[in-house]
């Protein structure tokens, strides 16, 4: 997979992961099961979303370099 496509898909995955994690956080907060310092758009959501995007990007670029 070309680096541009891998970066584009990684950016899309990051955005989708942030949206899904924010939704899950809102649900947990509404149910009253969240710790006191968990908030929407916080470090946990962005950190996990970034981890998902980086893992995909590394795997996509590693596969393309191995086949080239």
mmCIF file of the N, C-alpha and C atoms, coordinates in Angstrom:
data_MODEL
# 
_entry.id   MODEL 
# 
loop_
_atom_site.group_PDB 
_atom_site.id 
_atom_site.type_symbol 
_atom_site.label_atom_id 
_atom_site.label_alt_id 
_atom_site.label_comp_id 
_atom_site.label_asym_id 
_atom_site.label_entity_id 
_atom_site.label_seq_id 
_atom_site.pdbx_PDB_ins_code 
_atom_site.Cartn_x 
_atom_site.Cartn_y 
_atom_site.Cartn_z 
_atom_site.occupancy 
_atom_site.B_iso_or_equiv 
_atom_site.pdbx_formal_charge 
_atom_site.auth_seq_id 
_atom_site.auth_comp_id 
_atom_site.auth_asym_id 
_atom_site.auth_atom_id 
_atom_site.pdbx_PDB_model_num 
ATOM 1   N N  . UNK A 1 1  ? 0.859   -1.162 0.000  1.00 0.00 ? 1  UNK A N  1 
ATOM 2   C CA . UNK A 1 1  ? 0.000   0.000  0.000  1.00 0.00 ? 1  UNK A CA 1 
ATOM 3   C C  . UNK A 1 1  ? 0.909   1.230  0.000  1.00 0.00 ? 1  UNK A C  1 
ATOM 4   N N  . UNK A 1 2  ? 0.651   2.180  -0.886 1.00 0.00 ? 2  UNK A N  1 
ATOM 5   C CA . UNK A 1 2  ? 1.470   3.401  -0.906 1.00 0.00 ? 2  UNK A CA 1 
ATOM 6   C C  . UNK A 1 2  ? 1.361   4.173  0.410  1.00 0.00 ? 2  UNK A C  1 
ATOM 7   N N  . UNK A 1 3  ? 2.420   4.903  0.726  1.00 0.00 ? 3  UNK A N  1 
ATOM 8   C CA . UNK A 1 3  ? 2.438   5.648  1.988  1.00 0.00 ? 3  UNK A CA 1 
ATOM 9   C C  . UNK A 1 3  ? 1.301   6.650  2.091  1.00 0.00 ? 3  UNK A C  1 
ATOM 10  N N  . UNK A 1 4  ? 0.939   7.273  0.968  1.00 0.00 ? 4  UNK A N  1 
ATOM 11  C CA . UNK A 1 4  ? -0.151  8.247  0.998  1.00 0.00 ? 4  UNK A CA 1 
ATOM 12  C C  . UNK A 1 4  ? -1.466  7.593  1.398  1.00 0.00 ? 4  UNK A C  1 
ATOM 13  N N  . UNK A 1 5  ? -1.755  6.452  0.819  1.00 0.00 ? 5  UNK A N  1 
ATOM 14  C CA . UNK A 1 5  ? -3.001  5.745  1.146  1.00 0.00 ? 5  UNK A CA 1 
ATOM 15  C C  . UNK A 1 5  ? -2.981  5.280  2.597  1.00 0.00 ? 5  UNK A C  1 
ATOM 16  N N  . UNK A 1 6  ? -1.829  4.792  3.050  1.00 0.00 ? 6  UNK A N  1 
ATOM 17  C CA . UNK A 1 6  ? -1.714  4.358  4.447  1.00 0.00 ? 6  UNK A CA 1 
ATOM 18  C C  . UNK A 1 6  ? -1.941  5.533  5.400  1.00 0.00 ? 6  UNK A C  1 
ATOM 19  N N  . UNK A 1 7  ? -1.379  6.689  5.075  1.00 0.00 ? 7  UNK A N  1 
ATOM 20  C CA . UNK A 1 7  ? -1.573  7.871  5.920  1.00 0.00 ? 7  UNK A CA 1 
ATOM 21  C C  . UNK A 1 7  ? -3.028  8.332  5.900  1.00 0.00 ? 7  UNK A C  1 
ATOM 22  N N  . UNK A 1 8  ? -3.649  8.276  4.730  1.00 0.00 ? 8  UNK A N  1 
ATOM 23  C CA . UNK A 1 8  ? -5.054  8.681  4.616  1.00 0.00 ? 8  UNK A CA 1 
ATOM 24  C C  . UNK A 1 8  ? -5.962  7.764  5.428  1.00 0.00 ? 8  UNK A C  1 
ATOM 25  N N  . UNK A 1 9  ? -5.758  6.474  5.308  1.00 0.00 ? 9  UNK A N  1 
ATOM 26  C CA . UNK A 1 9  ? -6.575  5.517  6.067  1.00 0.00 ? 9  UNK A CA 1 
ATOM 27  C C  . UNK A 1 9  ? -6.299  5.651  7.564  1.00 0.00 ? 9  UNK A C  1 
ATOM 28  N N  . UNK A 1 10 ? -5.057  5.903  7.933  1.00 0.00 ? 10 UNK A N  1 
ATOM 29  C CA . UNK A 1 10 ? -4.731  6.105  9.349  1.00 0.00 ? 10 UNK A CA 1 
ATOM 30  C C  . UNK A 1 10 ? -5.442  7.332  9.910  1.00 0.00 ? 10 UNK A C  1 
ATOM 31  N N  . UNK A 1 11 ? -5.500  8.405  9.131  1.00 0.00 ? 11 UNK A N  1 
ATOM 32  C CA . UNK A 1 11 ? -6.207  9.612  9.576  1.00 0.00 ? 11 UNK A CA 1 
ATOM 33  C C  . UNK A 1 11 ? -7.702  9.343  9.732  1.00 0.00 ? 11 UNK A C  1 
ATOM 34  N N  . UNK A 1 12 ? -8.257  8.590  8.799  1.00 0.00 ? 12 UNK A N  1 
ATOM 35  C CA . UNK A 1 12 ? -9.678  8.245  8.895  1.00 0.00 ? 12 UNK A CA 1 
ATOM 36  C C  . UNK A 1 12 ? -9.923  7.369  10.120 1.00 0.00 ? 12 UNK A C  1 
ATOM 37  N N  . UNK A 1 13 ? -9.049  6.389  10.360 1.00 0.00 ? 13 UNK A N  1 
ATOM 38  C CA . UNK A 1 13 ? -9.180  5.543  11.547 1.00 0.00 ? 13 UNK A CA 1 
ATOM 39  C C  . UNK A 1 13 ? -9.081  6.347  12.831 1.00 0.00 ? 13 UNK A C  1 
ATOM 40  N N  . UNK A 1 14 ? -8.174  7.326  12.856 1.00 0.00 ? 14 UNK A N  1 
ATOM 41  C CA . UNK A 1 14 ? -8.045  8.177  14.039 1.00 0.00 ? 14 UNK A CA 1 
ATOM 42  C C  . UNK A 1 14 ? -9.362  8.913  14.308 1.00 0.00 ? 14 UNK A C  1 
ATOM 43  N N  . UNK A 1 15 ? -9.935  9.517  13.282 1.00 0.00 ? 15 UNK A N  1 
ATOM 44  C CA . UNK A 1 15 ? -11.192 10.265 13.459 1.00 0.00 ? 15 UNK A CA 1 
ATOM 45  C C  . UNK A 1 15 ? -12.328 9.361  13.910 1.00 0.00 ? 15 UNK A C  1 
ATOM 46  N N  . UNK A 1 16 ? -12.447 8.202  13.294 1.00 0.00 ? 16 UNK A N  1 
ATOM 47  C CA . UNK A 1 16 ? -13.514 7.261  13.664 1.00 0.00 ? 16 UNK A CA 1 
ATOM 48  C C  . UNK A 1 16 ? -13.317 6.754  15.094 1.00 0.00 ? 16 UNK A C  1 
ATOM 49  N N  . UNK A 1 17 ? -12.076 6.480  15.454 1.00 0.00 ? 17 UNK A N  1 
ATOM 50  C CA . UNK A 1 17 ? -11.808 6.001  16.810 1.00 0.00 ? 17 UNK A CA 1 
ATOM 51  C C  . UNK A 1 17 ? -12.130 7.068  17.850 1.00 0.00 ? 17 UNK A C  1 
ATOM 52  N N  . UNK A 1 18 ? -11.806 8.333  17.568 1.00 0.00 ? 18 UNK A N  1 
ATOM 53  C CA . UNK A 1 18 ? -12.145 9.416  18.500 1.00 0.00 ? 18 UNK A CA 1 
ATOM 54  C C  . UNK A 1 18 ? -13.656 9.516  18.668 1.00 0.00 ? 18 UNK A C  1 
ATOM 55  N N  . UNK A 1 19 ? -14.385 9.434  17.565 1.00 0.00 ? 19 UNK A N  1 
ATOM 56  C CA . UNK A 1 19 ? -15.852 9.530  17.639 1.00 0.00 ? 19 UNK A CA 1 
ATOM 57  C C  . UNK A 1 19 ? -16.420 8.359  18.448 1.00 0.00 ? 19 UNK A C  1 
ATOM 58  N N  . UNK A 1 20 ? -15.949 7.143  18.172 1.00 0.00 ? 20 UNK A N  1 
ATOM 59  C CA . UNK A 1 20 ? -16.459 5.974  18.904 1.00 0.00 ? 20 UNK A CA 1 
ATOM 60  C C  . UNK A 1 20 ? -16.080 6.009  20.383 1.00 0.00 ? 20 UNK A C  1 
ATOM 61  N N  . UNK A 1 21 ? -14.859 6.408  20.679 1.00 0.00 ? 21 UNK A N  1 
ATOM 62  C CA . UNK A 1 21 ? -14.438 6.478  22.080 1.00 0.00 ? 21 UNK A CA 1 
ATOM 63  C C  . UNK A 1 21 ? -15.168 7.588  22.836 1.00 0.00 ? 21 UNK A C  1 
ATOM 64  N N  . UNK A 1 22 ? -15.444 8.714  22.172 1.00 0.00 ? 22 UNK A N  1 
ATOM 65  C CA . UNK A 1 22 ? -16.222 9.763  22.830 1.00 0.00 ? 22 UNK A CA 1 
ATOM 66  C C  . UNK A 1 22 ? -17.647 9.295  23.108 1.00 0.00 ? 22 UNK A C  1 
ATOM 67  N N  . UNK A 1 23 ? -18.224 8.545  22.169 1.00 0.00 ? 23 UNK A N  1 
ATOM 68  C CA . UNK A 1 23 ? -19.556 7.991  22.399 1.00 0.00 ? 23 UNK A CA 1 
ATOM 69  C C  . UNK A 1 23 ? -19.569 7.015  23.561 1.00 0.00 ? 23 UNK A C  1 
ATOM 70  N N  . UNK A 1 24 ? -18.551 6.162  23.622 1.00 0.00 ? 24 UNK A N  1 
ATOM 71  C CA . UNK A 1 24 ? -18.462 5.214  24.732 1.00 0.00 ? 24 UNK A CA 1 
ATOM 72  C C  . UNK A 1 24 ? -18.256 5.943  26.056 1.00 0.00 ? 24 UNK A C  1 
ATOM 73  N N  . UNK A 1 25 ? -17.465 7.007  26.035 1.00 0.00 ? 25 UNK A N  1 
ATOM 74  C CA . UNK A 1 25 ? -17.231 7.779  27.250 1.00 0.00 ? 25 UNK A CA 1 
ATOM 75  C C  . UNK A 1 25 ? -18.517 8.451  27.719 1.00 0.00 ? 25 UNK A C  1 
ATOM 76  N N  . UNK A 1 26 ? -19.266 9.019  26.789 1.00 0.00 ? 26 UNK A N  1 
ATOM 77  C CA . UNK A 1 26 ? -20.545 9.633  27.161 1.00 0.00 ? 26 UNK A CA 1 
ATOM 78  C C  . UNK A 1 26 ? -21.488 8.612  27.779 1.00 0.00 ? 26 UNK A C  1 
ATOM 79  N N  . UNK A 1 27 ? -21.511 7.412  27.209 1.00 0.00 ? 27 UNK A N  1 
ATOM 80  C CA . UNK A 1 27 ? -22.374 6.367  27.743 1.00 0.00 ? 27 UNK A CA 1 
ATOM 81  C C  . UNK A 1 27 ? -21.959 5.967  29.153 1.00 0.00 ? 27 UNK A C  1 
ATOM 82  N N  . UNK A 1 28 ? -20.665 5.803  29.361 1.00 0.00 ? 28 UNK A N  1 
ATOM 83  C CA . UNK A 1 28 ? -20.164 5.420  30.684 1.00 0.00 ? 28 UNK A CA 1 
ATOM 84  C C  . UNK A 1 28 ? -20.438 6.526  31.706 1.00 0.00 ? 28 UNK A C  1 
ATOM 85  N N  . UNK A 1 29 ? -20.263 7.781  31.293 1.00 0.00 ? 29 UNK A N  1 
ATOM 86  C CA . UNK A 1 29 ? -20.549 8.902  32.199 1.00 0.00 ? 29 UNK A CA 1 
ATOM 87  C C  . UNK A 1 29 ? -22.034 8.958  32.531 1.00 0.00 ? 29 UNK A C  1 
ATOM 88  N N  . UNK A 1 30 ? -22.884 8.741  31.520 1.00 0.00 ? 30 UNK A N  1 
ATOM 89  C CA . UNK A 1 30 ? -24.331 8.779  31.747 1.00 0.00 ? 30 UNK A CA 1 
ATOM 90  C C  . UNK A 1 30 ? -24.791 7.658  32.670 1.00 0.00 ? 30 UNK A C  1 
ATOM 91  N N  . UNK A 1 31 ? -24.129 6.515  32.577 1.00 0.00 ? 31 UNK A N  1 
ATOM 92  C CA . UNK A 1 31 ? -24.490 5.396  33.453 1.00 0.00 ? 31 UNK A CA 1 
ATOM 93  C C  . UNK A 1 31 ? -23.910 5.536  34.853 1.00 0.00 ? 31 UNK A C  1 
ATOM 94  N N  . UNK A 1 32 ? -23.038 6.506  35.043 1.00 0.00 ? 32 UNK A N  1 
ATOM 95  C CA . UNK A 1 32 ? -22.457 6.744  36.353 1.00 0.00 ? 32 UNK A CA 1 
ATOM 96  C C  . UNK A 1 32 ? -21.348 5.785  36.723 1.00 0.00 ? 32 UNK A C  1 
ATOM 97  N N  . UNK A 1 33 ? -20.756 5.129  35.743 1.00 0.00 ? 33 UNK A N  1 
ATOM 98  C CA . UNK A 1 33 ? -19.711 4.151  36.022 1.00 0.00 ? 33 UNK A CA 1 
ATOM 99  C C  . UNK A 1 33 ? -18.311 4.709  35.761 1.00 0.00 ? 33 UNK A C  1 
ATOM 100 N N  . UNK A 1 34 ? -18.210 5.969  35.413 1.00 0.00 ? 34 UNK A N  1 
ATOM 101 C CA . UNK A 1 34 ? -16.915 6.558  35.053 1.00 0.00 ? 34 UNK A CA 1 
ATOM 102 C C  . UNK A 1 34 ? -16.188 7.077  36.286 1.00 0.00 ? 34 UNK A C  1 
ATOM 103 N N  . UNK A 1 35 ? -14.849 7.014  36.263 1.00 0.00 ? 35 UNK A N  1 
ATOM 104 C CA . UNK A 1 35 ? -14.101 7.656  37.342 1.00 0.00 ? 35 UNK A CA 1 
ATOM 105 C C  . UNK A 1 35 ? -14.292 9.167  37.281 1.00 0.00 ? 35 UNK A C  1 
ATOM 106 N N  . UNK A 1 36 ? -13.955 9.843  38.347 1.00 0.00 ? 36 UNK A N  1 
ATOM 107 C CA . UNK A 1 36 ? -14.218 11.284 38.445 1.00 0.00 ? 36 UNK A CA 1 
ATOM 108 C C  . UNK A 1 36 ? -13.454 12.099 37.408 1.00 0.00 ? 36 UNK A C  1 
ATOM 109 N N  . UNK A 1 37 ? -12.270 11.653 37.015 1.00 0.00 ? 37 UNK A N  1 
ATOM 110 C CA . UNK A 1 37 ? -11.475 12.466 36.095 1.00 0.00 ? 37 UNK A CA 1 
ATOM 111 C C  . UNK A 1 37 ? -11.584 12.043 34.635 1.00 0.00 ? 37 UNK A C  1 
ATOM 112 N N  . UNK A 1 38 ? -12.494 11.141 34.290 1.00 0.00 ? 38 UNK A N  1 
ATOM 113 C CA . UNK A 1 38 ? -12.717 10.773 32.896 1.00 0.00 ? 38 UNK A CA 1 
ATOM 114 C C  . UNK A 1 38 ? -13.620 11.806 32.247 1.00 0.00 ? 38 UNK A C  1 
ATOM 115 N N  . UNK A 1 39 ? -13.203 12.348 31.123 1.00 0.00 ? 39 UNK A N  1 
ATOM 116 C CA . UNK A 1 39 ? -13.984 13.370 30.442 1.00 0.00 ? 39 UNK A CA 1 
ATOM 117 C C  . UNK A 1 39 ? -13.965 13.119 28.946 1.00 0.00 ? 39 UNK A C  1 
ATOM 118 N N  . UNK A 1 40 ? -14.947 13.687 28.257 1.00 0.00 ? 40 UNK A N  1 
ATOM 119 C CA . UNK A 1 40 ? -14.968 13.603 26.799 1.00 0.00 ? 40 UNK A CA 1 
ATOM 120 C C  . UNK A 1 40 ? -13.803 14.399 26.231 1.00 0.00 ? 40 UNK A C  1 
ATOM 121 N N  . UNK A 1 41 ? -13.318 13.968 25.103 1.00 0.00 ? 41 UNK A N  1 
ATOM 122 C CA . UNK A 1 41 ? -12.189 14.610 24.423 1.00 0.00 ? 41 UNK A CA 1 
ATOM 123 C C  . UNK A 1 41 ? -10.975 14.712 25.334 1.00 0.00 ? 41 UNK A C  1 
ATOM 124 N N  . UNK A 1 42 ? -10.749 13.689 26.118 1.00 0.00 ? 42 UNK A N  1 
ATOM 125 C CA . UNK A 1 42 ? -9.619  13.701 27.038 1.00 0.00 ? 42 UNK A CA 1 
ATOM 126 C C  . UNK A 1 42 ? -8.449  12.901 26.505 1.00 0.00 ? 42 UNK A C  1 
ATOM 127 N N  . UNK A 1 43 ? -7.449  12.795 27.337 1.00 0.00 ? 43 UNK A N  1 
ATOM 128 C CA . UNK A 1 43 ? -6.212  12.109 26.984 1.00 0.00 ? 43 UNK A CA 1 
ATOM 129 C C  . UNK A 1 43 ? -6.459  10.653 26.629 1.00 0.00 ? 43 UNK A C  1 
ATOM 130 N N  . UNK A 1 44 ? -7.377  10.019 27.321 1.00 0.00 ? 44 UNK A N  1 
ATOM 131 C CA . UNK A 1 44 ? -7.638  8.592  27.084 1.00 0.00 ? 44 UNK A CA 1 
ATOM 132 C C  . UNK A 1 44 ? -8.157  8.376  25.665 1.00 0.00 ? 44 UNK A C  1 
ATOM 133 N N  . UNK A 1 45 ? -9.119  9.188  25.248 1.00 0.00 ? 45 UNK A N  1 
ATOM 134 C CA . UNK A 1 45 ? -9.693  9.020  23.917 1.00 0.00 ? 45 UNK A CA 1 
ATOM 135 C C  . UNK A 1 45 ? -8.674  9.307  22.817 1.00 0.00 ? 45 UNK A C  1 
ATOM 136 N N  . UNK A 1 46 ? -7.967  10.413 22.923 1.00 0.00 ? 46 UNK A N  1 
ATOM 137 C CA . UNK A 1 46 ? -6.992  10.762 21.886 1.00 0.00 ? 46 UNK A CA 1 
ATOM 138 C C  . UNK A 1 46 ? -5.811  9.805  21.894 1.00 0.00 ? 46 UNK A C  1 
ATOM 139 N N  . UNK A 1 47 ? -5.396  9.375  23.054 1.00 0.00 ? 47 UNK A N  1 
ATOM 140 C CA . UNK A 1 47 ? -4.284  8.431  23.138 1.00 0.00 ? 47 UNK A CA 1 
ATOM 141 C C  . UNK A 1 47 ? -4.618  7.089  22.510 1.00 0.00 ? 47 UNK A C  1 
ATOM 142 N N  . UNK A 1 48 ? -5.798  6.550  22.813 1.00 0.00 ? 48 UNK A N  1 
ATOM 143 C CA . UNK A 1 48 ? -6.201  5.275  22.234 1.00 0.00 ? 48 UNK A CA 1 
ATOM 144 C C  . UNK A 1 48 ? -6.435  5.392  20.733 1.00 0.00 ? 48 UNK A C  1 
ATOM 145 N N  . UNK A 1 49 ? -7.045  6.486  20.298 1.00 0.00 ? 49 UNK A N  1 
ATOM 146 C CA . UNK A 1 49 ? -7.270  6.687  18.867 1.00 0.00 ? 49 UNK A CA 1 
ATOM 147 C C  . UNK A 1 49 ? -5.949  6.824  18.119 1.00 0.00 ? 49 UNK A C  1 
ATOM 148 N N  . UNK A 1 50 ? -4.999  7.527  18.710 1.00 0.00 ? 50 UNK A N  1 
ATOM 149 C CA . UNK A 1 50 ? -3.687  7.668  18.095 1.00 0.00 ? 50 UNK A CA 1 
ATOM 150 C C  . UNK A 1 50 ? -2.972  6.322  18.027 1.00 0.00 ? 50 UNK A C  1 
ATOM 151 N N  . UNK A 1 51 ? -3.115  5.523  19.056 1.00 0.00 ? 51 UNK A N  1 
ATOM 152 C CA . UNK A 1 51 ? -2.490  4.190  19.065 1.00 0.00 ? 51 UNK A CA 1 
ATOM 153 C C  . UNK A 1 51 ? -3.061  3.322  17.944 1.00 0.00 ? 51 UNK A C  1 
ATOM 154 N N  . UNK A 1 52 ? -4.365  3.369  17.742 1.00 0.00 ? 52 UNK A N  1 
ATOM 155 C CA . UNK A 1 52 ? -4.986  2.598  16.660 1.00 0.00 ? 52 UNK A CA 1 
ATOM 156 C C  . UNK A 1 52 ? -4.449  3.055  15.310 1.00 0.00 ? 52 UNK A C  1 
ATOM 157 N N  . UNK A 1 53 ? -4.377  4.365  15.094 1.00 0.00 ? 53 UNK A N  1 
ATOM 158 C CA . UNK A 1 53 ? -3.897  4.896  13.818 1.00 0.00 ? 53 UNK A CA 1 
ATOM 159 C C  . UNK A 1 53 ? -2.433  4.549  13.575 1.00 0.00 ? 53 UNK A C  1 
ATOM 160 N N  . UNK A 1 54 ? -1.608  4.652  14.599 1.00 0.00 ? 54 UNK A N  1 
ATOM 161 C CA . UNK A 1 54 ? -0.179  4.352  14.449 1.00 0.00 ? 54 UNK A CA 1 
ATOM 162 C C  . UNK A 1 54 ? 0.043   2.870  14.172 1.00 0.00 ? 54 UNK A C  1 
ATOM 163 N N  . UNK A 1 55 ? -0.688  2.012  14.853 1.00 0.00 ? 55 UNK A N  1 
ATOM 164 C CA . UNK A 1 55 ? -0.554  0.566  14.616 1.00 0.00 ? 55 UNK A CA 1 
ATOM 165 C C  . UNK A 1 55 ? -0.917  0.235  13.175 1.00 0.00 ? 55 UNK A C  1 
ATOM 166 N N  . UNK A 1 56 ? -2.022  0.793  12.672 1.00 0.00 ? 56 UNK A N  1 
ATOM 167 C CA . UNK A 1 56 ? -2.399  0.529  11.283 1.00 0.00 ? 56 UNK A CA 1 
ATOM 168 C C  . UNK A 1 56 ? -1.346  1.060  10.324 1.00 0.00 ? 56 UNK A C  1 
ATOM 169 N N  . UNK A 1 57 ? -0.874  2.285  10.548 1.00 0.00 ? 57 UNK A N  1 
ATOM 170 C CA . UNK A 1 57 ? 0.093   2.897  9.641  1.00 0.00 ? 57 UNK A CA 1 
ATOM 171 C C  . UNK A 1 57 ? 1.392   2.083  9.589  1.00 0.00 ? 57 UNK A C  1 
ATOM 172 N N  . UNK A 1 58 ? 1.866   1.644  10.746 1.00 0.00 ? 58 UNK A N  1 
ATOM 173 C CA . UNK A 1 58 ? 3.105   0.855  10.772 1.00 0.00 ? 58 UNK A CA 1 
ATOM 174 C C  . UNK A 1 58 ? 2.945   -0.481 10.053 1.00 0.00 ? 58 UNK A C  1 
ATOM 175 N N  . UNK A 1 59 ? 1.812   -1.134 10.271 1.00 0.00 ? 59 UNK A N  1 
ATOM 176 C CA . UNK A 1 59 ? 1.591   -2.417 9.599  1.00 0.00 ? 59 UNK A CA 1 
ATOM 177 C C  . UNK A 1 59 ? 1.441   -2.233 8.099  1.00 0.00 ? 59 UNK A C  1 
ATOM 178 N N  . UNK A 1 60 ? 0.747   -1.181 7.692  1.00 0.00 ? 60 UNK A N  1 
ATOM 179 C CA . UNK A 1 60 ? 0.540   -0.947 6.262  1.00 0.00 ? 60 UNK A CA 1 
ATOM 180 C C  . UNK A 1 60 ? 1.847   -0.600 5.565  1.00 0.00 ? 60 UNK A C  1 
ATOM 181 N N  . UNK A 1 61 ? 2.671   0.210  6.188  1.00 0.00 ? 61 UNK A N  1 
ATOM 182 C CA . UNK A 1 61 ? 3.925   0.577  5.543  1.00 0.00 ? 61 UNK A CA 1 
ATOM 183 C C  . UNK A 1 61 ? 4.937   -0.558 5.621  1.00 0.00 ? 61 UNK A C  1 
ATOM 184 N N  . UNK A 1 62 ? 4.883   -1.378 6.644  1.00 0.00 ? 62 UNK A N  1 
ATOM 185 C CA . UNK A 1 62 ? 5.808   -2.515 6.750  1.00 0.00 ? 62 UNK A CA 1 
ATOM 186 C C  . UNK A 1 62 ? 5.501   -3.533 5.663  1.00 0.00 ? 62 UNK A C  1 
ATOM 187 N N  . UNK A 1 63 ? 4.243   -3.782 5.399  1.00 0.00 ? 63 UNK A N  1 
ATOM 188 C CA . UNK A 1 63 ? 3.855   -4.745 4.369  1.00 0.00 ? 63 UNK A CA 1 
ATOM 189 C C  . UNK A 1 63 ? 4.252   -4.236 2.994  1.00 0.00 ? 63 UNK A C  1 
ATOM 190 N N  . UNK A 1 64 ? 4.072   -2.946 2.734  1.00 0.00 ? 64 UNK A N  1 
ATOM 191 C CA . UNK A 1 64 ? 4.408   -2.410 1.414  1.00 0.00 ? 64 UNK A CA 1 
ATOM 192 C C  . UNK A 1 64 ? 5.913   -2.411 1.180  1.00 0.00 ? 64 UNK A C  1 
ATOM 193 N N  . UNK A 1 65 ? 6.694   -2.187 2.202  1.00 0.00 ? 65 UNK A N  1 
ATOM 194 C CA . UNK A 1 65 ? 8.145   -2.204 2.051  1.00 0.00 ? 65 UNK A CA 1 
ATOM 195 C C  . UNK A 1 65 ? 8.663   -3.622 1.874  1.00 0.00 ? 65 UNK A C  1 
ATOM 196 N N  . UNK A 1 66 ? 8.002   -4.576 2.496  1.00 0.00 ? 66 UNK A N  1 
ATOM 197 C CA . UNK A 1 66 ? 8.438   -5.962 2.393  1.00 0.00 ? 66 UNK A CA 1 
ATOM 198 C C  . UNK A 1 66 ? 8.175   -6.517 0.995  1.00 0.00 ? 66 UNK A C  1 
ATOM 199 N N  . UNK A 1 67 ? 7.129   -6.054 0.342  1.00 0.00 ? 67 UNK A N  1 
ATOM 200 C CA . UNK A 1 67 ? 6.784   -6.554 -0.987 1.00 0.00 ? 67 UNK A CA 1 
ATOM 201 C C  . UNK A 1 67 ? 7.489   -5.780 -2.094 1.00 0.00 ? 67 UNK A C  1 
ATOM 202 N N  . UNK A 1 68 ? 8.080   -4.643 -1.768 1.00 0.00 ? 68 UNK A N  1 
ATOM 203 C CA . UNK A 1 68 ? 8.719   -3.826 -2.812 1.00 0.00 ? 68 UNK A CA 1 
ATOM 204 C C  . UNK A 1 68 ? 10.107  -4.321 -3.164 1.00 0.00 ? 68 UNK A C  1 
# 
